[in-house]
Amino acid sequence: DRYLAYAQSGNAAVSVTLPGASRPLIAGSFTEWGAVPMFEAGDGRWTRSFHLRRGRYEYKLIVDGEWMTDPGNPETMVDPEGHVNSVLV
């Protein structure tokens, strides 16, 4: 239940299903690891769009204060500090 869309305009959208979550955040290399809110899309789904250049980006979700990888995205990588992050391409 996750999708990532990339349009010619450079817009990327991350959408995750997190039933019961209250106001999840997303942080990543494209936000300089500053947490930004996701927006409720209904039925436990949350989404956030970004204007990005084509490339590879690392990110994590912050759900109820806990940092976690995207449960719907199997693509991850380990950063130099040993943290596992989700990857957006």
Biopython code that builds the backbone (N, CA, C, O; Angstrom):
import numpy as np
from Bio.PDB.StructureBuilder import StructureBuilder

atoms = [
    (1, "ASP", "N", (0.820, -1.188, 0.000)),
    (1, "ASP", "CA", (0.000, 0.000, 0.000)),
    (1, "ASP", "C", (0.866, 1.255, 0.000)),
    (1, "ASP", "O", (0.565, 2.215, 0.709)),
    (2, "ARG", "N", (1.890, 1.255, -0.753)),
    (2, "ARG", "CA", (2.791, 2.404, -0.829)),
    (2, "ARG", "C", (3.049, 2.686, -2.291)),
    (2, "ARG", "O", (3.181, 1.764, -3.096)),
    (3, "TYR", "N", (3.121, 3.941, -2.631)),
    (3, "TYR", "CA", (3.505, 4.250, -3.999)),
    (3, "TYR", "C", (4.465, 5.416, -3.992)),
    (3, "TYR", "O", (4.465, 6.253, -3.089)),
    (4, "LEU", "N", (5.269, 5.442, -5.010)),
    (4, "LEU", "CA", (6.178, 6.557, -5.232)),
    (4, "LEU", "C", (5.982, 6.957, -6.675)),
    (4, "LEU", "O", (6.152, 6.146, -7.585)),
    (5, "ALA", "N", (5.626, 8.197, -6.877)),
    (5, "ALA", "CA", (5.401, 8.683, -8.237)),
    (5, "ALA", "C", (6.423, 9.763, -8.552)),
    (5, "ALA", "O", (6.734, 10.597, -7.702)),
    (6, "TYR", "N", (6.934, 9.746, -9.752)),
    (6, "TYR", "CA", (7.878, 10.769, -10.177)),
    (6, "TYR", "C", (7.381, 11.329, -11.499)),
    (6, "TYR", "O", (7.273, 10.599, -12.484)),
    (7, "ALA", "N", (7.082, 12.599, -11.526)),
    (7, "ALA", "CA", (6.554, 13.230, -12.737)),
    (7, "ALA", "C", (7.664, 13.988, -13.450)),
    (7, "ALA", "O", (8.705, 14.273, -12.858)),
    (8, "GLN", "N", (7.449, 14.311, -14.703)),
    (8, "GLN", "CA", (8.427, 15.066, -15.481)),
    (8, "GLN", "C", (8.777, 16.389, -14.809)),
    (8, "GLN", "O", (9.883, 16.900, -14.981)),
    (9, "SER", "N", (7.845, 16.941, -14.051)),
    (9, "SER", "CA", (8.084, 18.220, -13.397)),
    (9, "SER", "C", (9.059, 18.106, -12.237)),
    (9, "SER", "O", (9.500, 19.123, -11.702)),
    (10, "GLY", "N", (9.405, 16.880, -11.835)),
    (10, "GLY", "CA", (10.317, 16.689, -10.720)),
    (10, "GLY", "C", (9.603, 16.509, -9.395)),
    (10, "GLY", "O", (10.234, 16.582, -8.340)),
    (11, "ASN", "N", (8.305, 16.274, -9.426)),
    (11, "ASN", "CA", (7.565, 16.052, -8.193)),
    (11, "ASN", "C", (7.598, 14.576, -7.826)),
    (11, "ASN", "O", (7.302, 13.715, -8.655)),
    (12, "ALA", "N", (7.960, 14.289, -6.585)),
    (12, "ALA", "CA", (7.955, 12.928, -6.064)),
    (12, "ALA", "C", (6.986, 12.889, -4.898)),
    (12, "ALA", "O", (6.944, 13.818, -4.092)),
    (13, "ALA", "N", (6.211, 11.824, -4.803)),
    (13, "ALA", "CA", (5.258, 11.688, -3.706)),
    (13, "ALA", "C", (5.520, 10.386, -2.970)),
    (13, "ALA", "O", (5.710, 9.339, -3.589)),
    (14, "VAL", "N", (5.529, 10.456, -1.653)),
    (14, "VAL", "CA", (5.632, 9.267, -0.821)),
    (14, "VAL", "C", (4.291, 9.094, -0.140)),
    (14, "VAL", "O", (3.767, 10.033, 0.459)),
    (15, "SER", "N", (3.733, 7.898, -0.230)),
    (15, "SER", "CA", (2.455, 7.597, 0.382)),
    (15, "SER", "C", (2.597, 6.306, 1.165)),
    (15, "SER", "O", (3.095, 5.311, 0.639)),
    (16, "VAL", "N", (2.162, 6.314, 2.421)),
    (16, "VAL", "CA", (2.265, 5.125, 3.267)),
    (16, "VAL", "C", (0.944, 4.910, 3.992)),
    (16, "VAL", "O", (0.216, 5.863, 4.268)),
    (17, "THR", "N", (0.643, 3.658, 4.295)),
    (17, "THR", "CA", (-0.524, 3.329, 5.083)),
    (17, "THR", "C", (-0.056, 3.044, 6.504)),
    (17, "THR", "O", (0.718, 2.118, 6.746)),
    (18, "LEU", "N", (-0.540, 3.857, 7.438)),
    (18, "LEU", "CA", (-0.153, 3.753, 8.848)),
    (18, "LEU", "C", (-1.414, 3.852, 9.702)),
    (18, "LEU", "O", (-1.681, 4.904, 10.283)),
    (19, "PRO", "N", (-2.197, 2.770, 9.789)),
    (19, "PRO", "CA", (-3.444, 2.819, 10.559)),
    (19, "PRO", "C", (-3.164, 3.214, 12.012)),
    (19, "PRO", "O", (-2.251, 2.689, 12.650)),
    (20, "GLY", "N", (-3.958, 4.134, 12.509)),
    (20, "GLY", "CA", (-3.842, 4.544, 13.894)),
    (20, "GLY", "C", (-2.759, 5.571, 14.179)),
    (20, "GLY", "O", (-2.654, 6.049, 15.309)),
    (21, "ALA", "N", (-1.956, 5.922, 13.192)),
    (21, "ALA", "CA", (-0.901, 6.918, 13.410)),
    (21, "ALA", "C", (-1.536, 8.298, 13.547)),
    (21, "ALA", "O", (-2.531, 8.614, 12.893)),
    (22, "SER", "N", (-0.938, 9.108, 14.411)),
    (22, "SER", "CA", (-1.427, 10.481, 14.546)),
    (22, "SER", "C", (-0.331, 11.439, 14.112)),
    (22, "SER", "O", (0.654, 11.642, 14.822)),
    (23, "ARG", "N", (-0.513, 12.014, 12.952)),
    (23, "ARG", "CA", (0.380, 13.043, 12.407)),
    (23, "ARG", "C", (1.821, 12.562, 12.191)),
    (23, "ARG", "O", (2.742, 13.104, 12.802)),
    (24, "PRO", "N", (2.031, 11.553, 11.331)),
    (24, "PRO", "CA", (3.400, 11.113, 11.056)),
    (24, "PRO", "C", (4.196, 12.191, 10.322)),
    (24, "PRO", "O", (3.642, 13.062, 9.651)),
    (25, "LEU", "N", (5.493, 12.098, 10.473)),
    (25, "LEU", "CA", (6.432, 13.025, 9.833)),
    (25, "LEU", "C", (7.341, 12.231, 8.915)),
    (25, "LEU", "O", (7.457, 11.012, 9.045)),
    (26, "ILE", "N", (7.986, 12.926, 7.984)),
    (26, "ILE", "CA", (8.993, 12.317, 7.128)),
    (26, "ILE", "C", (10.230, 13.214, 7.170)),
    (26, "ILE", "O", (10.126, 14.441, 7.169)),
    (27, "ALA", "N", (11.393, 12.583, 7.207)),
    (27, "ALA", "CA", (12.662, 13.307, 7.209)),
    (27, "ALA", "C", (13.628, 12.545, 6.313)),
    (27, "ALA", "O", (13.596, 11.316, 6.248)),
    (28, "GLY", "N", (14.479, 13.281, 5.631)),
    (28, "GLY", "CA", (15.419, 12.602, 4.759)),
    (28, "GLY", "C", (16.477, 13.537, 4.233)),
    (28, "GLY", "O", (16.538, 14.713, 4.593)),
    (29, "SER", "N", (17.303, 12.988, 3.377)),
    (29, "SER", "CA", (18.374, 13.789, 2.786)),
    (29, "SER", "C", (17.801, 14.955, 1.994)),
    (29, "SER", "O", (18.469, 15.977, 1.835)),
    (30, "PHE", "N", (16.579, 14.821, 1.496)),
    (30, "PHE", "CA", (15.938, 15.890, 0.718)),
    (30, "PHE", "C", (15.320, 16.968, 1.606)),
    (30, "PHE", "O", (14.883, 17.999, 1.096)),
    (31, "THR", "N", (15.272, 16.752, 2.926)),
    (31, "THR", "CA", (14.814, 17.776, 3.870)),
    (31, "THR", "C", (15.946, 18.182, 4.812)),
    (31, "THR", "O", (15.723, 18.846, 5.825)),
    (32, "GLU", "N", (17.156, 17.773, 4.460)),
    (32, "GLU", "CA", (18.324, 17.965, 5.337)),
    (32, "GLU", "C", (18.045, 17.357, 6.702)),
    (32, "GLU", "O", (18.501, 17.872, 7.723)),
    (33, "TRP", "N", (17.296, 16.263, 6.718)),
    (33, "TRP", "CA", (16.913, 15.474, 7.891)),
    (33, "TRP", "C", (16.052, 16.253, 8.880)),
    (33, "TRP", "O", (15.915, 15.855, 10.036)),
    (34, "GLY", "N", (15.470, 17.365, 8.424)),
    (34, "GLY", "CA", (14.469, 18.054, 9.237)),
    (34, "GLY", "C", (13.125, 17.377, 9.018)),
    (34, "GLY", "O", (12.765, 17.070, 7.882)),
    (35, "ALA", "N", (12.390, 17.144, 10.074)),
    (35, "ALA", "CA", (11.097, 16.455, 9.980)),
    (35, "ALA", "C", (10.020, 17.393, 9.462)),
    (35, "ALA", "O", (9.886, 18.522, 9.932)),
    (36, "VAL", "N", (9.251, 16.913, 8.485)),
    (36, "VAL", "CA", (8.134, 17.674, 7.929)),
    (36, "VAL", "C", (6.876, 16.803, 7.998)),
    (36, "VAL", "O", (6.964, 15.582, 7.869)),
    (37, "PRO", "N", (5.712, 17.417, 8.199)),
    (37, "PRO", "CA", (4.487, 16.626, 8.349)),
    (37, "PRO", "C", (4.043, 15.981, 7.045)),
    (37, "PRO", "O", (4.276, 16.498, 5.952)),
    (38, "MET", "N", (3.393, 14.833, 7.202)),
    (38, "MET", "CA", (2.708, 14.188, 6.092)),
    (38, "MET", "C", (1.242, 14.582, 6.206)),
    (38, "MET", "O", (0.801, 15.049, 7.256)),
    (39, "PHE", "N", (0.487, 14.394, 5.129)),
    (39, "PHE", "CA", (-0.905, 14.814, 5.093)),
    (39, "PHE", "C", (-1.824, 13.604, 4.975)),
    (39, "PHE", "O", (-1.563, 12.682, 4.202)),
    (40, "GLU", "N", (-2.899, 13.621, 5.752)),
    (40, "GLU", "CA", (-3.835, 12.509, 5.764)),
    (40, "GLU", "C", (-4.592, 12.438, 4.448)),
    (40, "GLU", "O", (-5.136, 13.435, 3.974)),
    (41, "ALA", "N", (-4.620, 11.248, 3.867)),
    (41, "ALA", "CA", (-5.298, 11.045, 2.593)),
    (41, "ALA", "C", (-6.509, 10.124, 2.752)),
    (41, "ALA", "O", (-7.148, 9.776, 1.759)),
    (42, "GLY", "N", (-6.831, 9.727, 3.980)),
    (42, "GLY", "CA", (-7.980, 8.865, 4.238)),
    (42, "GLY", "C", (-7.615, 7.407, 4.373)),
    (42, "GLY", "O", (-6.610, 6.959, 3.822)),
    (43, "ASP", "N", (-8.427, 6.662, 5.105)),
    (43, "ASP", "CA", (-8.247, 5.221, 5.309)),
    (43, "ASP", "C", (-6.866, 4.861, 5.854)),
    (43, "ASP", "O", (-6.295, 3.842, 5.467)),
    (44, "GLY", "N", (-6.326, 5.693, 6.750)),
    (44, "GLY", "CA", (-5.019, 5.402, 7.350)),
    (44, "GLY", "C", (-3.832, 5.695, 6.452)),
    (44, "GLY", "O", (-2.695, 5.370, 6.795)),
    (45, "ARG", "N", (-4.089, 6.309, 5.299)),
    (45, "ARG", "CA", (-3.006, 6.607, 4.355)),
    (45, "ARG", "C", (-2.549, 8.049, 4.553)),
    (45, "ARG", "O", (-3.356, 8.958, 4.748)),
    (46, "TRP", "N", (-1.233, 8.229, 4.498)),
    (46, "TRP", "CA", (-0.597, 9.537, 4.650)),
    (46, "TRP", "C", (0.308, 9.772, 3.457)),
    (46, "TRP", "O", (0.900, 8.829, 2.932)),
    (47, "THR", "N", (0.422, 11.018, 3.023)),
    (47, "THR", "CA", (1.203, 11.317, 1.832)),
    (47, "THR", "C", (1.956, 12.638, 1.992)),
    (47, "THR", "O", (1.578, 13.497, 2.789)),
    (48, "ARG", "N", (3.018, 12.776, 1.223)),
    (48, "ARG", "CA", (3.779, 14.034, 1.169)),
    (48, "ARG", "C", (4.465, 14.100, -0.190)),
    (48, "ARG", "O", (5.058, 13.119, -0.640)),
    (49, "SER", "N", (4.384, 15.253, -0.839)),
    (49, "SER", "CA", (5.033, 15.471, -2.134)),
    (49, "SER", "C", (6.231, 16.390, -1.970)),
    (49, "SER", "O", (6.246, 17.263, -1.102)),
    (50, "PHE", "N", (7.224, 16.186, -2.804)),
    (50, "PHE", "CA", (8.446, 16.990, -2.798)),
    (50, "PHE", "C", (8.844, 17.298, -4.235)),
    (50, "PHE", "O", (8.562, 16.522, -5.148)),
    (51, "HIS", "N", (9.492, 18.419, -4.423)),
    (51, "HIS", "CA", (10.067, 18.752, -5.724)),
    (51, "HIS", "C", (11.539, 18.356, -5.657)),
    (51, "HIS", "O", (12.331, 18.996, -4.966)),
    (52, "LEU", "N", (11.901, 17.293, -6.382)),
    (52, "LEU", "CA", (13.259, 16.746, -6.309)),
    (52, "LEU", "C", (13.836, 16.570, -7.700)),
    (52, "LEU", "O", (13.117, 16.334, -8.671)),
    (53, "ARG", "N", (15.140, 16.689, -7.770)),
    (53, "ARG", "CA", (15.834, 16.298, -8.994)),
    (53, "ARG", "C", (15.931, 14.787, -9.005)),
    (53, "ARG", "O", (15.886, 14.143, -7.957)),
    (54, "ARG", "N", (16.065, 14.227, -10.192)),
    (54, "ARG", "CA", (16.229, 12.772, -10.271)),
    (54, "ARG", "C", (17.467, 12.384, -9.475)),
    (54, "ARG", "O", (18.499, 13.052, -9.531)),
    (55, "GLY", "N", (17.342, 11.300, -8.743)),
    (55, "GLY", "CA", (18.464, 10.852, -7.935)),
    (55, "GLY", "C", (18.033, 9.829, -6.908)),
    (55, "GLY", "O", (16.931, 9.284, -6.964)),
    (56, "ARG", "N", (18.921, 9.584, -5.978)),
    (56, "ARG", "CA", (18.715, 8.598, -4.916)),
    (56, "ARG", "C", (18.737, 9.344, -3.589)),
    (56, "ARG", "O", (19.689, 10.067, -3.294)),
    (57, "TYR", "N", (17.707, 9.171, -2.803)),
    (57, "TYR", "CA", (17.559, 9.889, -1.539)),
    (57, "TYR", "C", (17.270, 8.912, -0.408)),
    (57, "TYR", "O", (16.591, 7.906, -0.612)),
    (58, "GLU", "N", (17.778, 9.201, 0.773)),
    (58, "GLU", "CA", (17.490, 8.415, 1.959)),
    (58, "GLU", "C", (16.426, 9.135, 2.777)),
    (58, "GLU", "O", (16.373, 10.365, 2.798)),
    (59, "TYR", "N", (15.573, 8.355, 3.455)),
    (59, "TYR", "CA", (14.556, 8.964, 4.306)),
    (59, "TYR", "C", (14.091, 7.996, 5.380)),
    (59, "TYR", "O", (14.336, 6.792, 5.308)),
    (60, "LYS", "N", (13.417, 8.549, 6.376)),
    (60, "LYS", "CA", (12.765, 7.768, 7.425)),
    (60, "LYS", "C", (11.453, 8.445, 7.782)),
    (60, "LYS", "O", (11.253, 9.633, 7.527)),
    (61, "LEU", "N", (10.570, 7.667, 8.373)),
    (61, "LEU", "CA", (9.313, 8.170, 8.894)),
    (61, "LEU", "C", (9.448, 8.326, 10.404)),
    (61, "LEU", "O", (10.189, 7.582, 11.048)),
    (62, "ILE", "N", (8.740, 9.281, 10.957)),
    (62, "ILE", "CA", (8.669, 9.440, 12.409)),
    (62, "ILE", "C", (7.195, 9.291, 12.764)),
    (62, "ILE", "O", (6.376, 10.162, 12.473)),
    (63, "VAL", "N", (6.879, 8.170, 13.397)),
    (63, "VAL", "CA", (5.490, 7.826, 13.708)),
    (63, "VAL", "C", (5.337, 7.769, 15.220)),
    (63, "VAL", "O", (5.948, 6.938, 15.893)),
    (64, "ASP", "N", (4.518, 8.659, 15.732)),
    (64, "ASP", "CA", (4.288, 8.743, 17.174)),
    (64, "ASP", "C", (5.599, 8.823, 17.940)),
    (64, "ASP", "O", (5.762, 8.183, 18.979)),
    (65, "GLY", "N", (6.528, 9.611, 17.422)),
    (65, "GLY", "CA", (7.811, 9.858, 18.077)),
    (65, "GLY", "C", (8.894, 8.837, 17.800)),
    (65, "GLY", "O", (10.034, 9.023, 18.226)),
    (66, "GLU", "N", (8.572, 7.763, 17.097)),
    (66, "GLU", "CA", (9.542, 6.700, 16.803)),
    (66, "GLU", "C", (10.012, 6.782, 15.351)),
    (66, "GLU", "O", (9.196, 6.845, 14.432)),
    (67, "TRP", "N", (11.339, 6.780, 15.148)),
    (67, "TRP", "CA", (11.910, 6.771, 13.804)),
    (67, "TRP", "C", (11.825, 5.357, 13.261)),
    (67, "TRP", "O", (12.154, 4.396, 13.957)),
    (68, "MET", "N", (11.382, 5.231, 12.010)),
    (68, "MET", "CA", (11.252, 3.918, 11.394)),
    (68, "MET", "C", (11.445, 4.009, 9.886)),
    (68, "MET", "O", (11.238, 5.062, 9.282)),
    (69, "THR", "N", (11.842, 2.894, 9.291)),
    (69, "THR", "CA", (11.903, 2.844, 7.833)),
    (69, "THR", "C", (10.470, 2.721, 7.316)),
    (69, "THR", "O", (9.550, 2.399, 8.068)),
    (70, "ASP", "N", (10.303, 2.976, 6.046)),
    (70, "ASP", "CA", (9.010, 2.892, 5.387)),
    (70, "ASP", "C", (8.614, 1.413, 5.294)),
    (70, "ASP", "O", (9.287, 0.650, 4.601)),
    (71, "PRO", "N", (7.537, 0.988, 5.976)),
    (71, "PRO", "CA", (7.170, -0.427, 5.971)),
    (71, "PRO", "C", (6.750, -0.953, 4.601)),
    (71, "PRO", "O", (6.733, -2.166, 4.389)),
    (72, "GLY", "N", (6.413, -0.072, 3.675)),
    (72, "GLY", "CA", (6.003, -0.498, 2.347)),
    (72, "GLY", "C", (7.096, -0.400, 1.302)),
    (72, "GLY", "O", (6.854, -0.667, 0.125)),
    (73, "ASN", "N", (8.300, -0.020, 1.718)),
    (73, "ASN", "CA", (9.402, 0.143, 0.772)),
    (73, "ASN", "C", (10.535, -0.809, 1.164)),
    (73, "ASN", "O", (11.216, -0.572, 2.162)),
    (74, "PRO", "N", (10.742, -1.870, 0.403)),
    (74, "PRO", "CA", (11.799, -2.821, 0.750)),
    (74, "PRO", "C", (13.213, -2.303, 0.476)),
    (74, "PRO", "O", (14.187, -2.898, 0.937)),
    (75, "GLU", "N", (13.332, -1.209, -0.266)),
    (75, "GLU", "CA", (14.666, -0.710, -0.607)),
    (75, "GLU", "C", (15.233, 0.122, 0.545)),
    (75, "GLU", "O", (14.686, 1.168, 0.896)),
    (76, "THR", "N", (16.323, -0.350, 1.121)),
    (76, "THR", "CA", (16.984, 0.338, 2.227)),
    (76, "THR", "C", (18.483, 0.369, 1.992)),
    (76, "THR", "O", (19.012, -0.314, 1.115)),
    (77, "MET", "N", (19.154, 1.180, 2.801)),
    (77, "MET", "CA", (20.609, 1.192, 2.804)),
    (77, "MET", "C", (21.079, 1.574, 4.197)),
    (77, "MET", "O", (20.340, 2.193, 4.963)),
    (78, "VAL", "N", (22.304, 1.207, 4.518)),
    (78, "VAL", "CA", (22.888, 1.541, 5.807)),
    (78, "VAL", "C", (23.804, 2.740, 5.604)),
    (78, "VAL", "O", (24.685, 2.715, 4.745)),
    (79, "ASP", "N", (23.592, 3.801, 6.403)),
    (79, "ASP", "CA", (24.422, 4.992, 6.271)),
    (79, "ASP", "C", (25.753, 4.801, 7.018)),
    (79, "ASP", "O", (25.916, 3.804, 7.723)),
    (80, "PRO", "N", (26.698, 5.728, 6.879)),
    (80, "PRO", "CA", (28.014, 5.573, 7.524)),
    (80, "PRO", "C", (27.949, 5.428, 9.050)),
    (80, "PRO", "O", (28.863, 4.860, 9.649)),
    (81, "GLU", "N", (26.883, 5.933, 9.689)),
    (81, "GLU", "CA", (26.747, 5.799, 11.138)),
    (81, "GLU", "C", (26.074, 4.484, 11.540)),
    (81, "GLU", "O", (25.904, 4.215, 12.729)),
    (82, "GLY", "N", (25.691, 3.665, 10.555)),
    (82, "GLY", "CA", (25.071, 2.376, 10.845)),
    (82, "GLY", "C", (23.556, 2.386, 10.919)),
    (82, "GLY", "O", (22.957, 1.370, 11.271)),
    (83, "HIS", "N", (22.914, 3.512, 10.594)),
    (83, "HIS", "CA", (21.460, 3.596, 10.591)),
    (83, "HIS", "C", (20.895, 3.031, 9.286)),
    (83, "HIS", "O", (21.431, 3.288, 8.208)),
    (84, "VAL", "N", (19.831, 2.275, 9.389)),
    (84, "VAL", "CA", (19.152, 1.759, 8.200)),
    (84, "VAL", "C", (18.097, 2.775, 7.790)),
    (84, "VAL", "O", (17.246, 3.155, 8.593)),
    (85, "ASN", "N", (18.156, 3.218, 6.530)),
    (85, "ASN", "CA", (17.230, 4.208, 5.996)),
    (85, "ASN", "C", (16.523, 3.651, 4.769)),
    (85, "ASN", "O", (17.078, 2.827, 4.043)),
    (86, "SER", "N", (15.302, 4.104, 4.545)),
    (86, "SER", "CA", (14.591, 3.778, 3.312)),
    (86, "SER", "C", (15.225, 4.592, 2.186)),
    (86, "SER", "O", (15.837, 5.633, 2.424)),
    (87, "VAL", "N", (15.067, 4.103, 0.969)),
    (87, "VAL", "CA", (15.661, 4.763, -0.198)),
    (87, "VAL", "C", (14.571, 5.125, -1.182)),
    (87, "VAL", "O", (13.705, 4.310, -1.501)),
    (88, "LEU", "N", (14.621, 6.352, -1.659)),
    (88, "LEU", "CA", (13.719, 6.899, -2.662)),
    (88, "LEU", "C", (14.557, 7.134, -3.916)),
    (88, "LEU", "O", (15.567, 7.836, -3.871)),
    (89, "VAL", "N", (14.136, 6.548, -5.031)),
    (89, "VAL", "CA", (14.883, 6.724, -6.287)),
    (89, "VAL", "C", (13.991, 7.426, -7.285)),
    (89, "VAL", "O", (14.409, 7.679, -8.415)),
]
sb = StructureBuilder()
sb.init_structure("model")
sb.init_model(0)
sb.init_chain("A")
sb.init_seg("    ")
for serial, (resi, resn, name, xyz) in enumerate(atoms, 1):
    if name == "N":
        sb.init_residue(resn, " ", resi, " ")
    sb.init_atom(name, np.array(xyz, "f"), 0.0, 1.0, " ", f" {name:<3s}", serial, name[0])
structure = sb.get_structure()
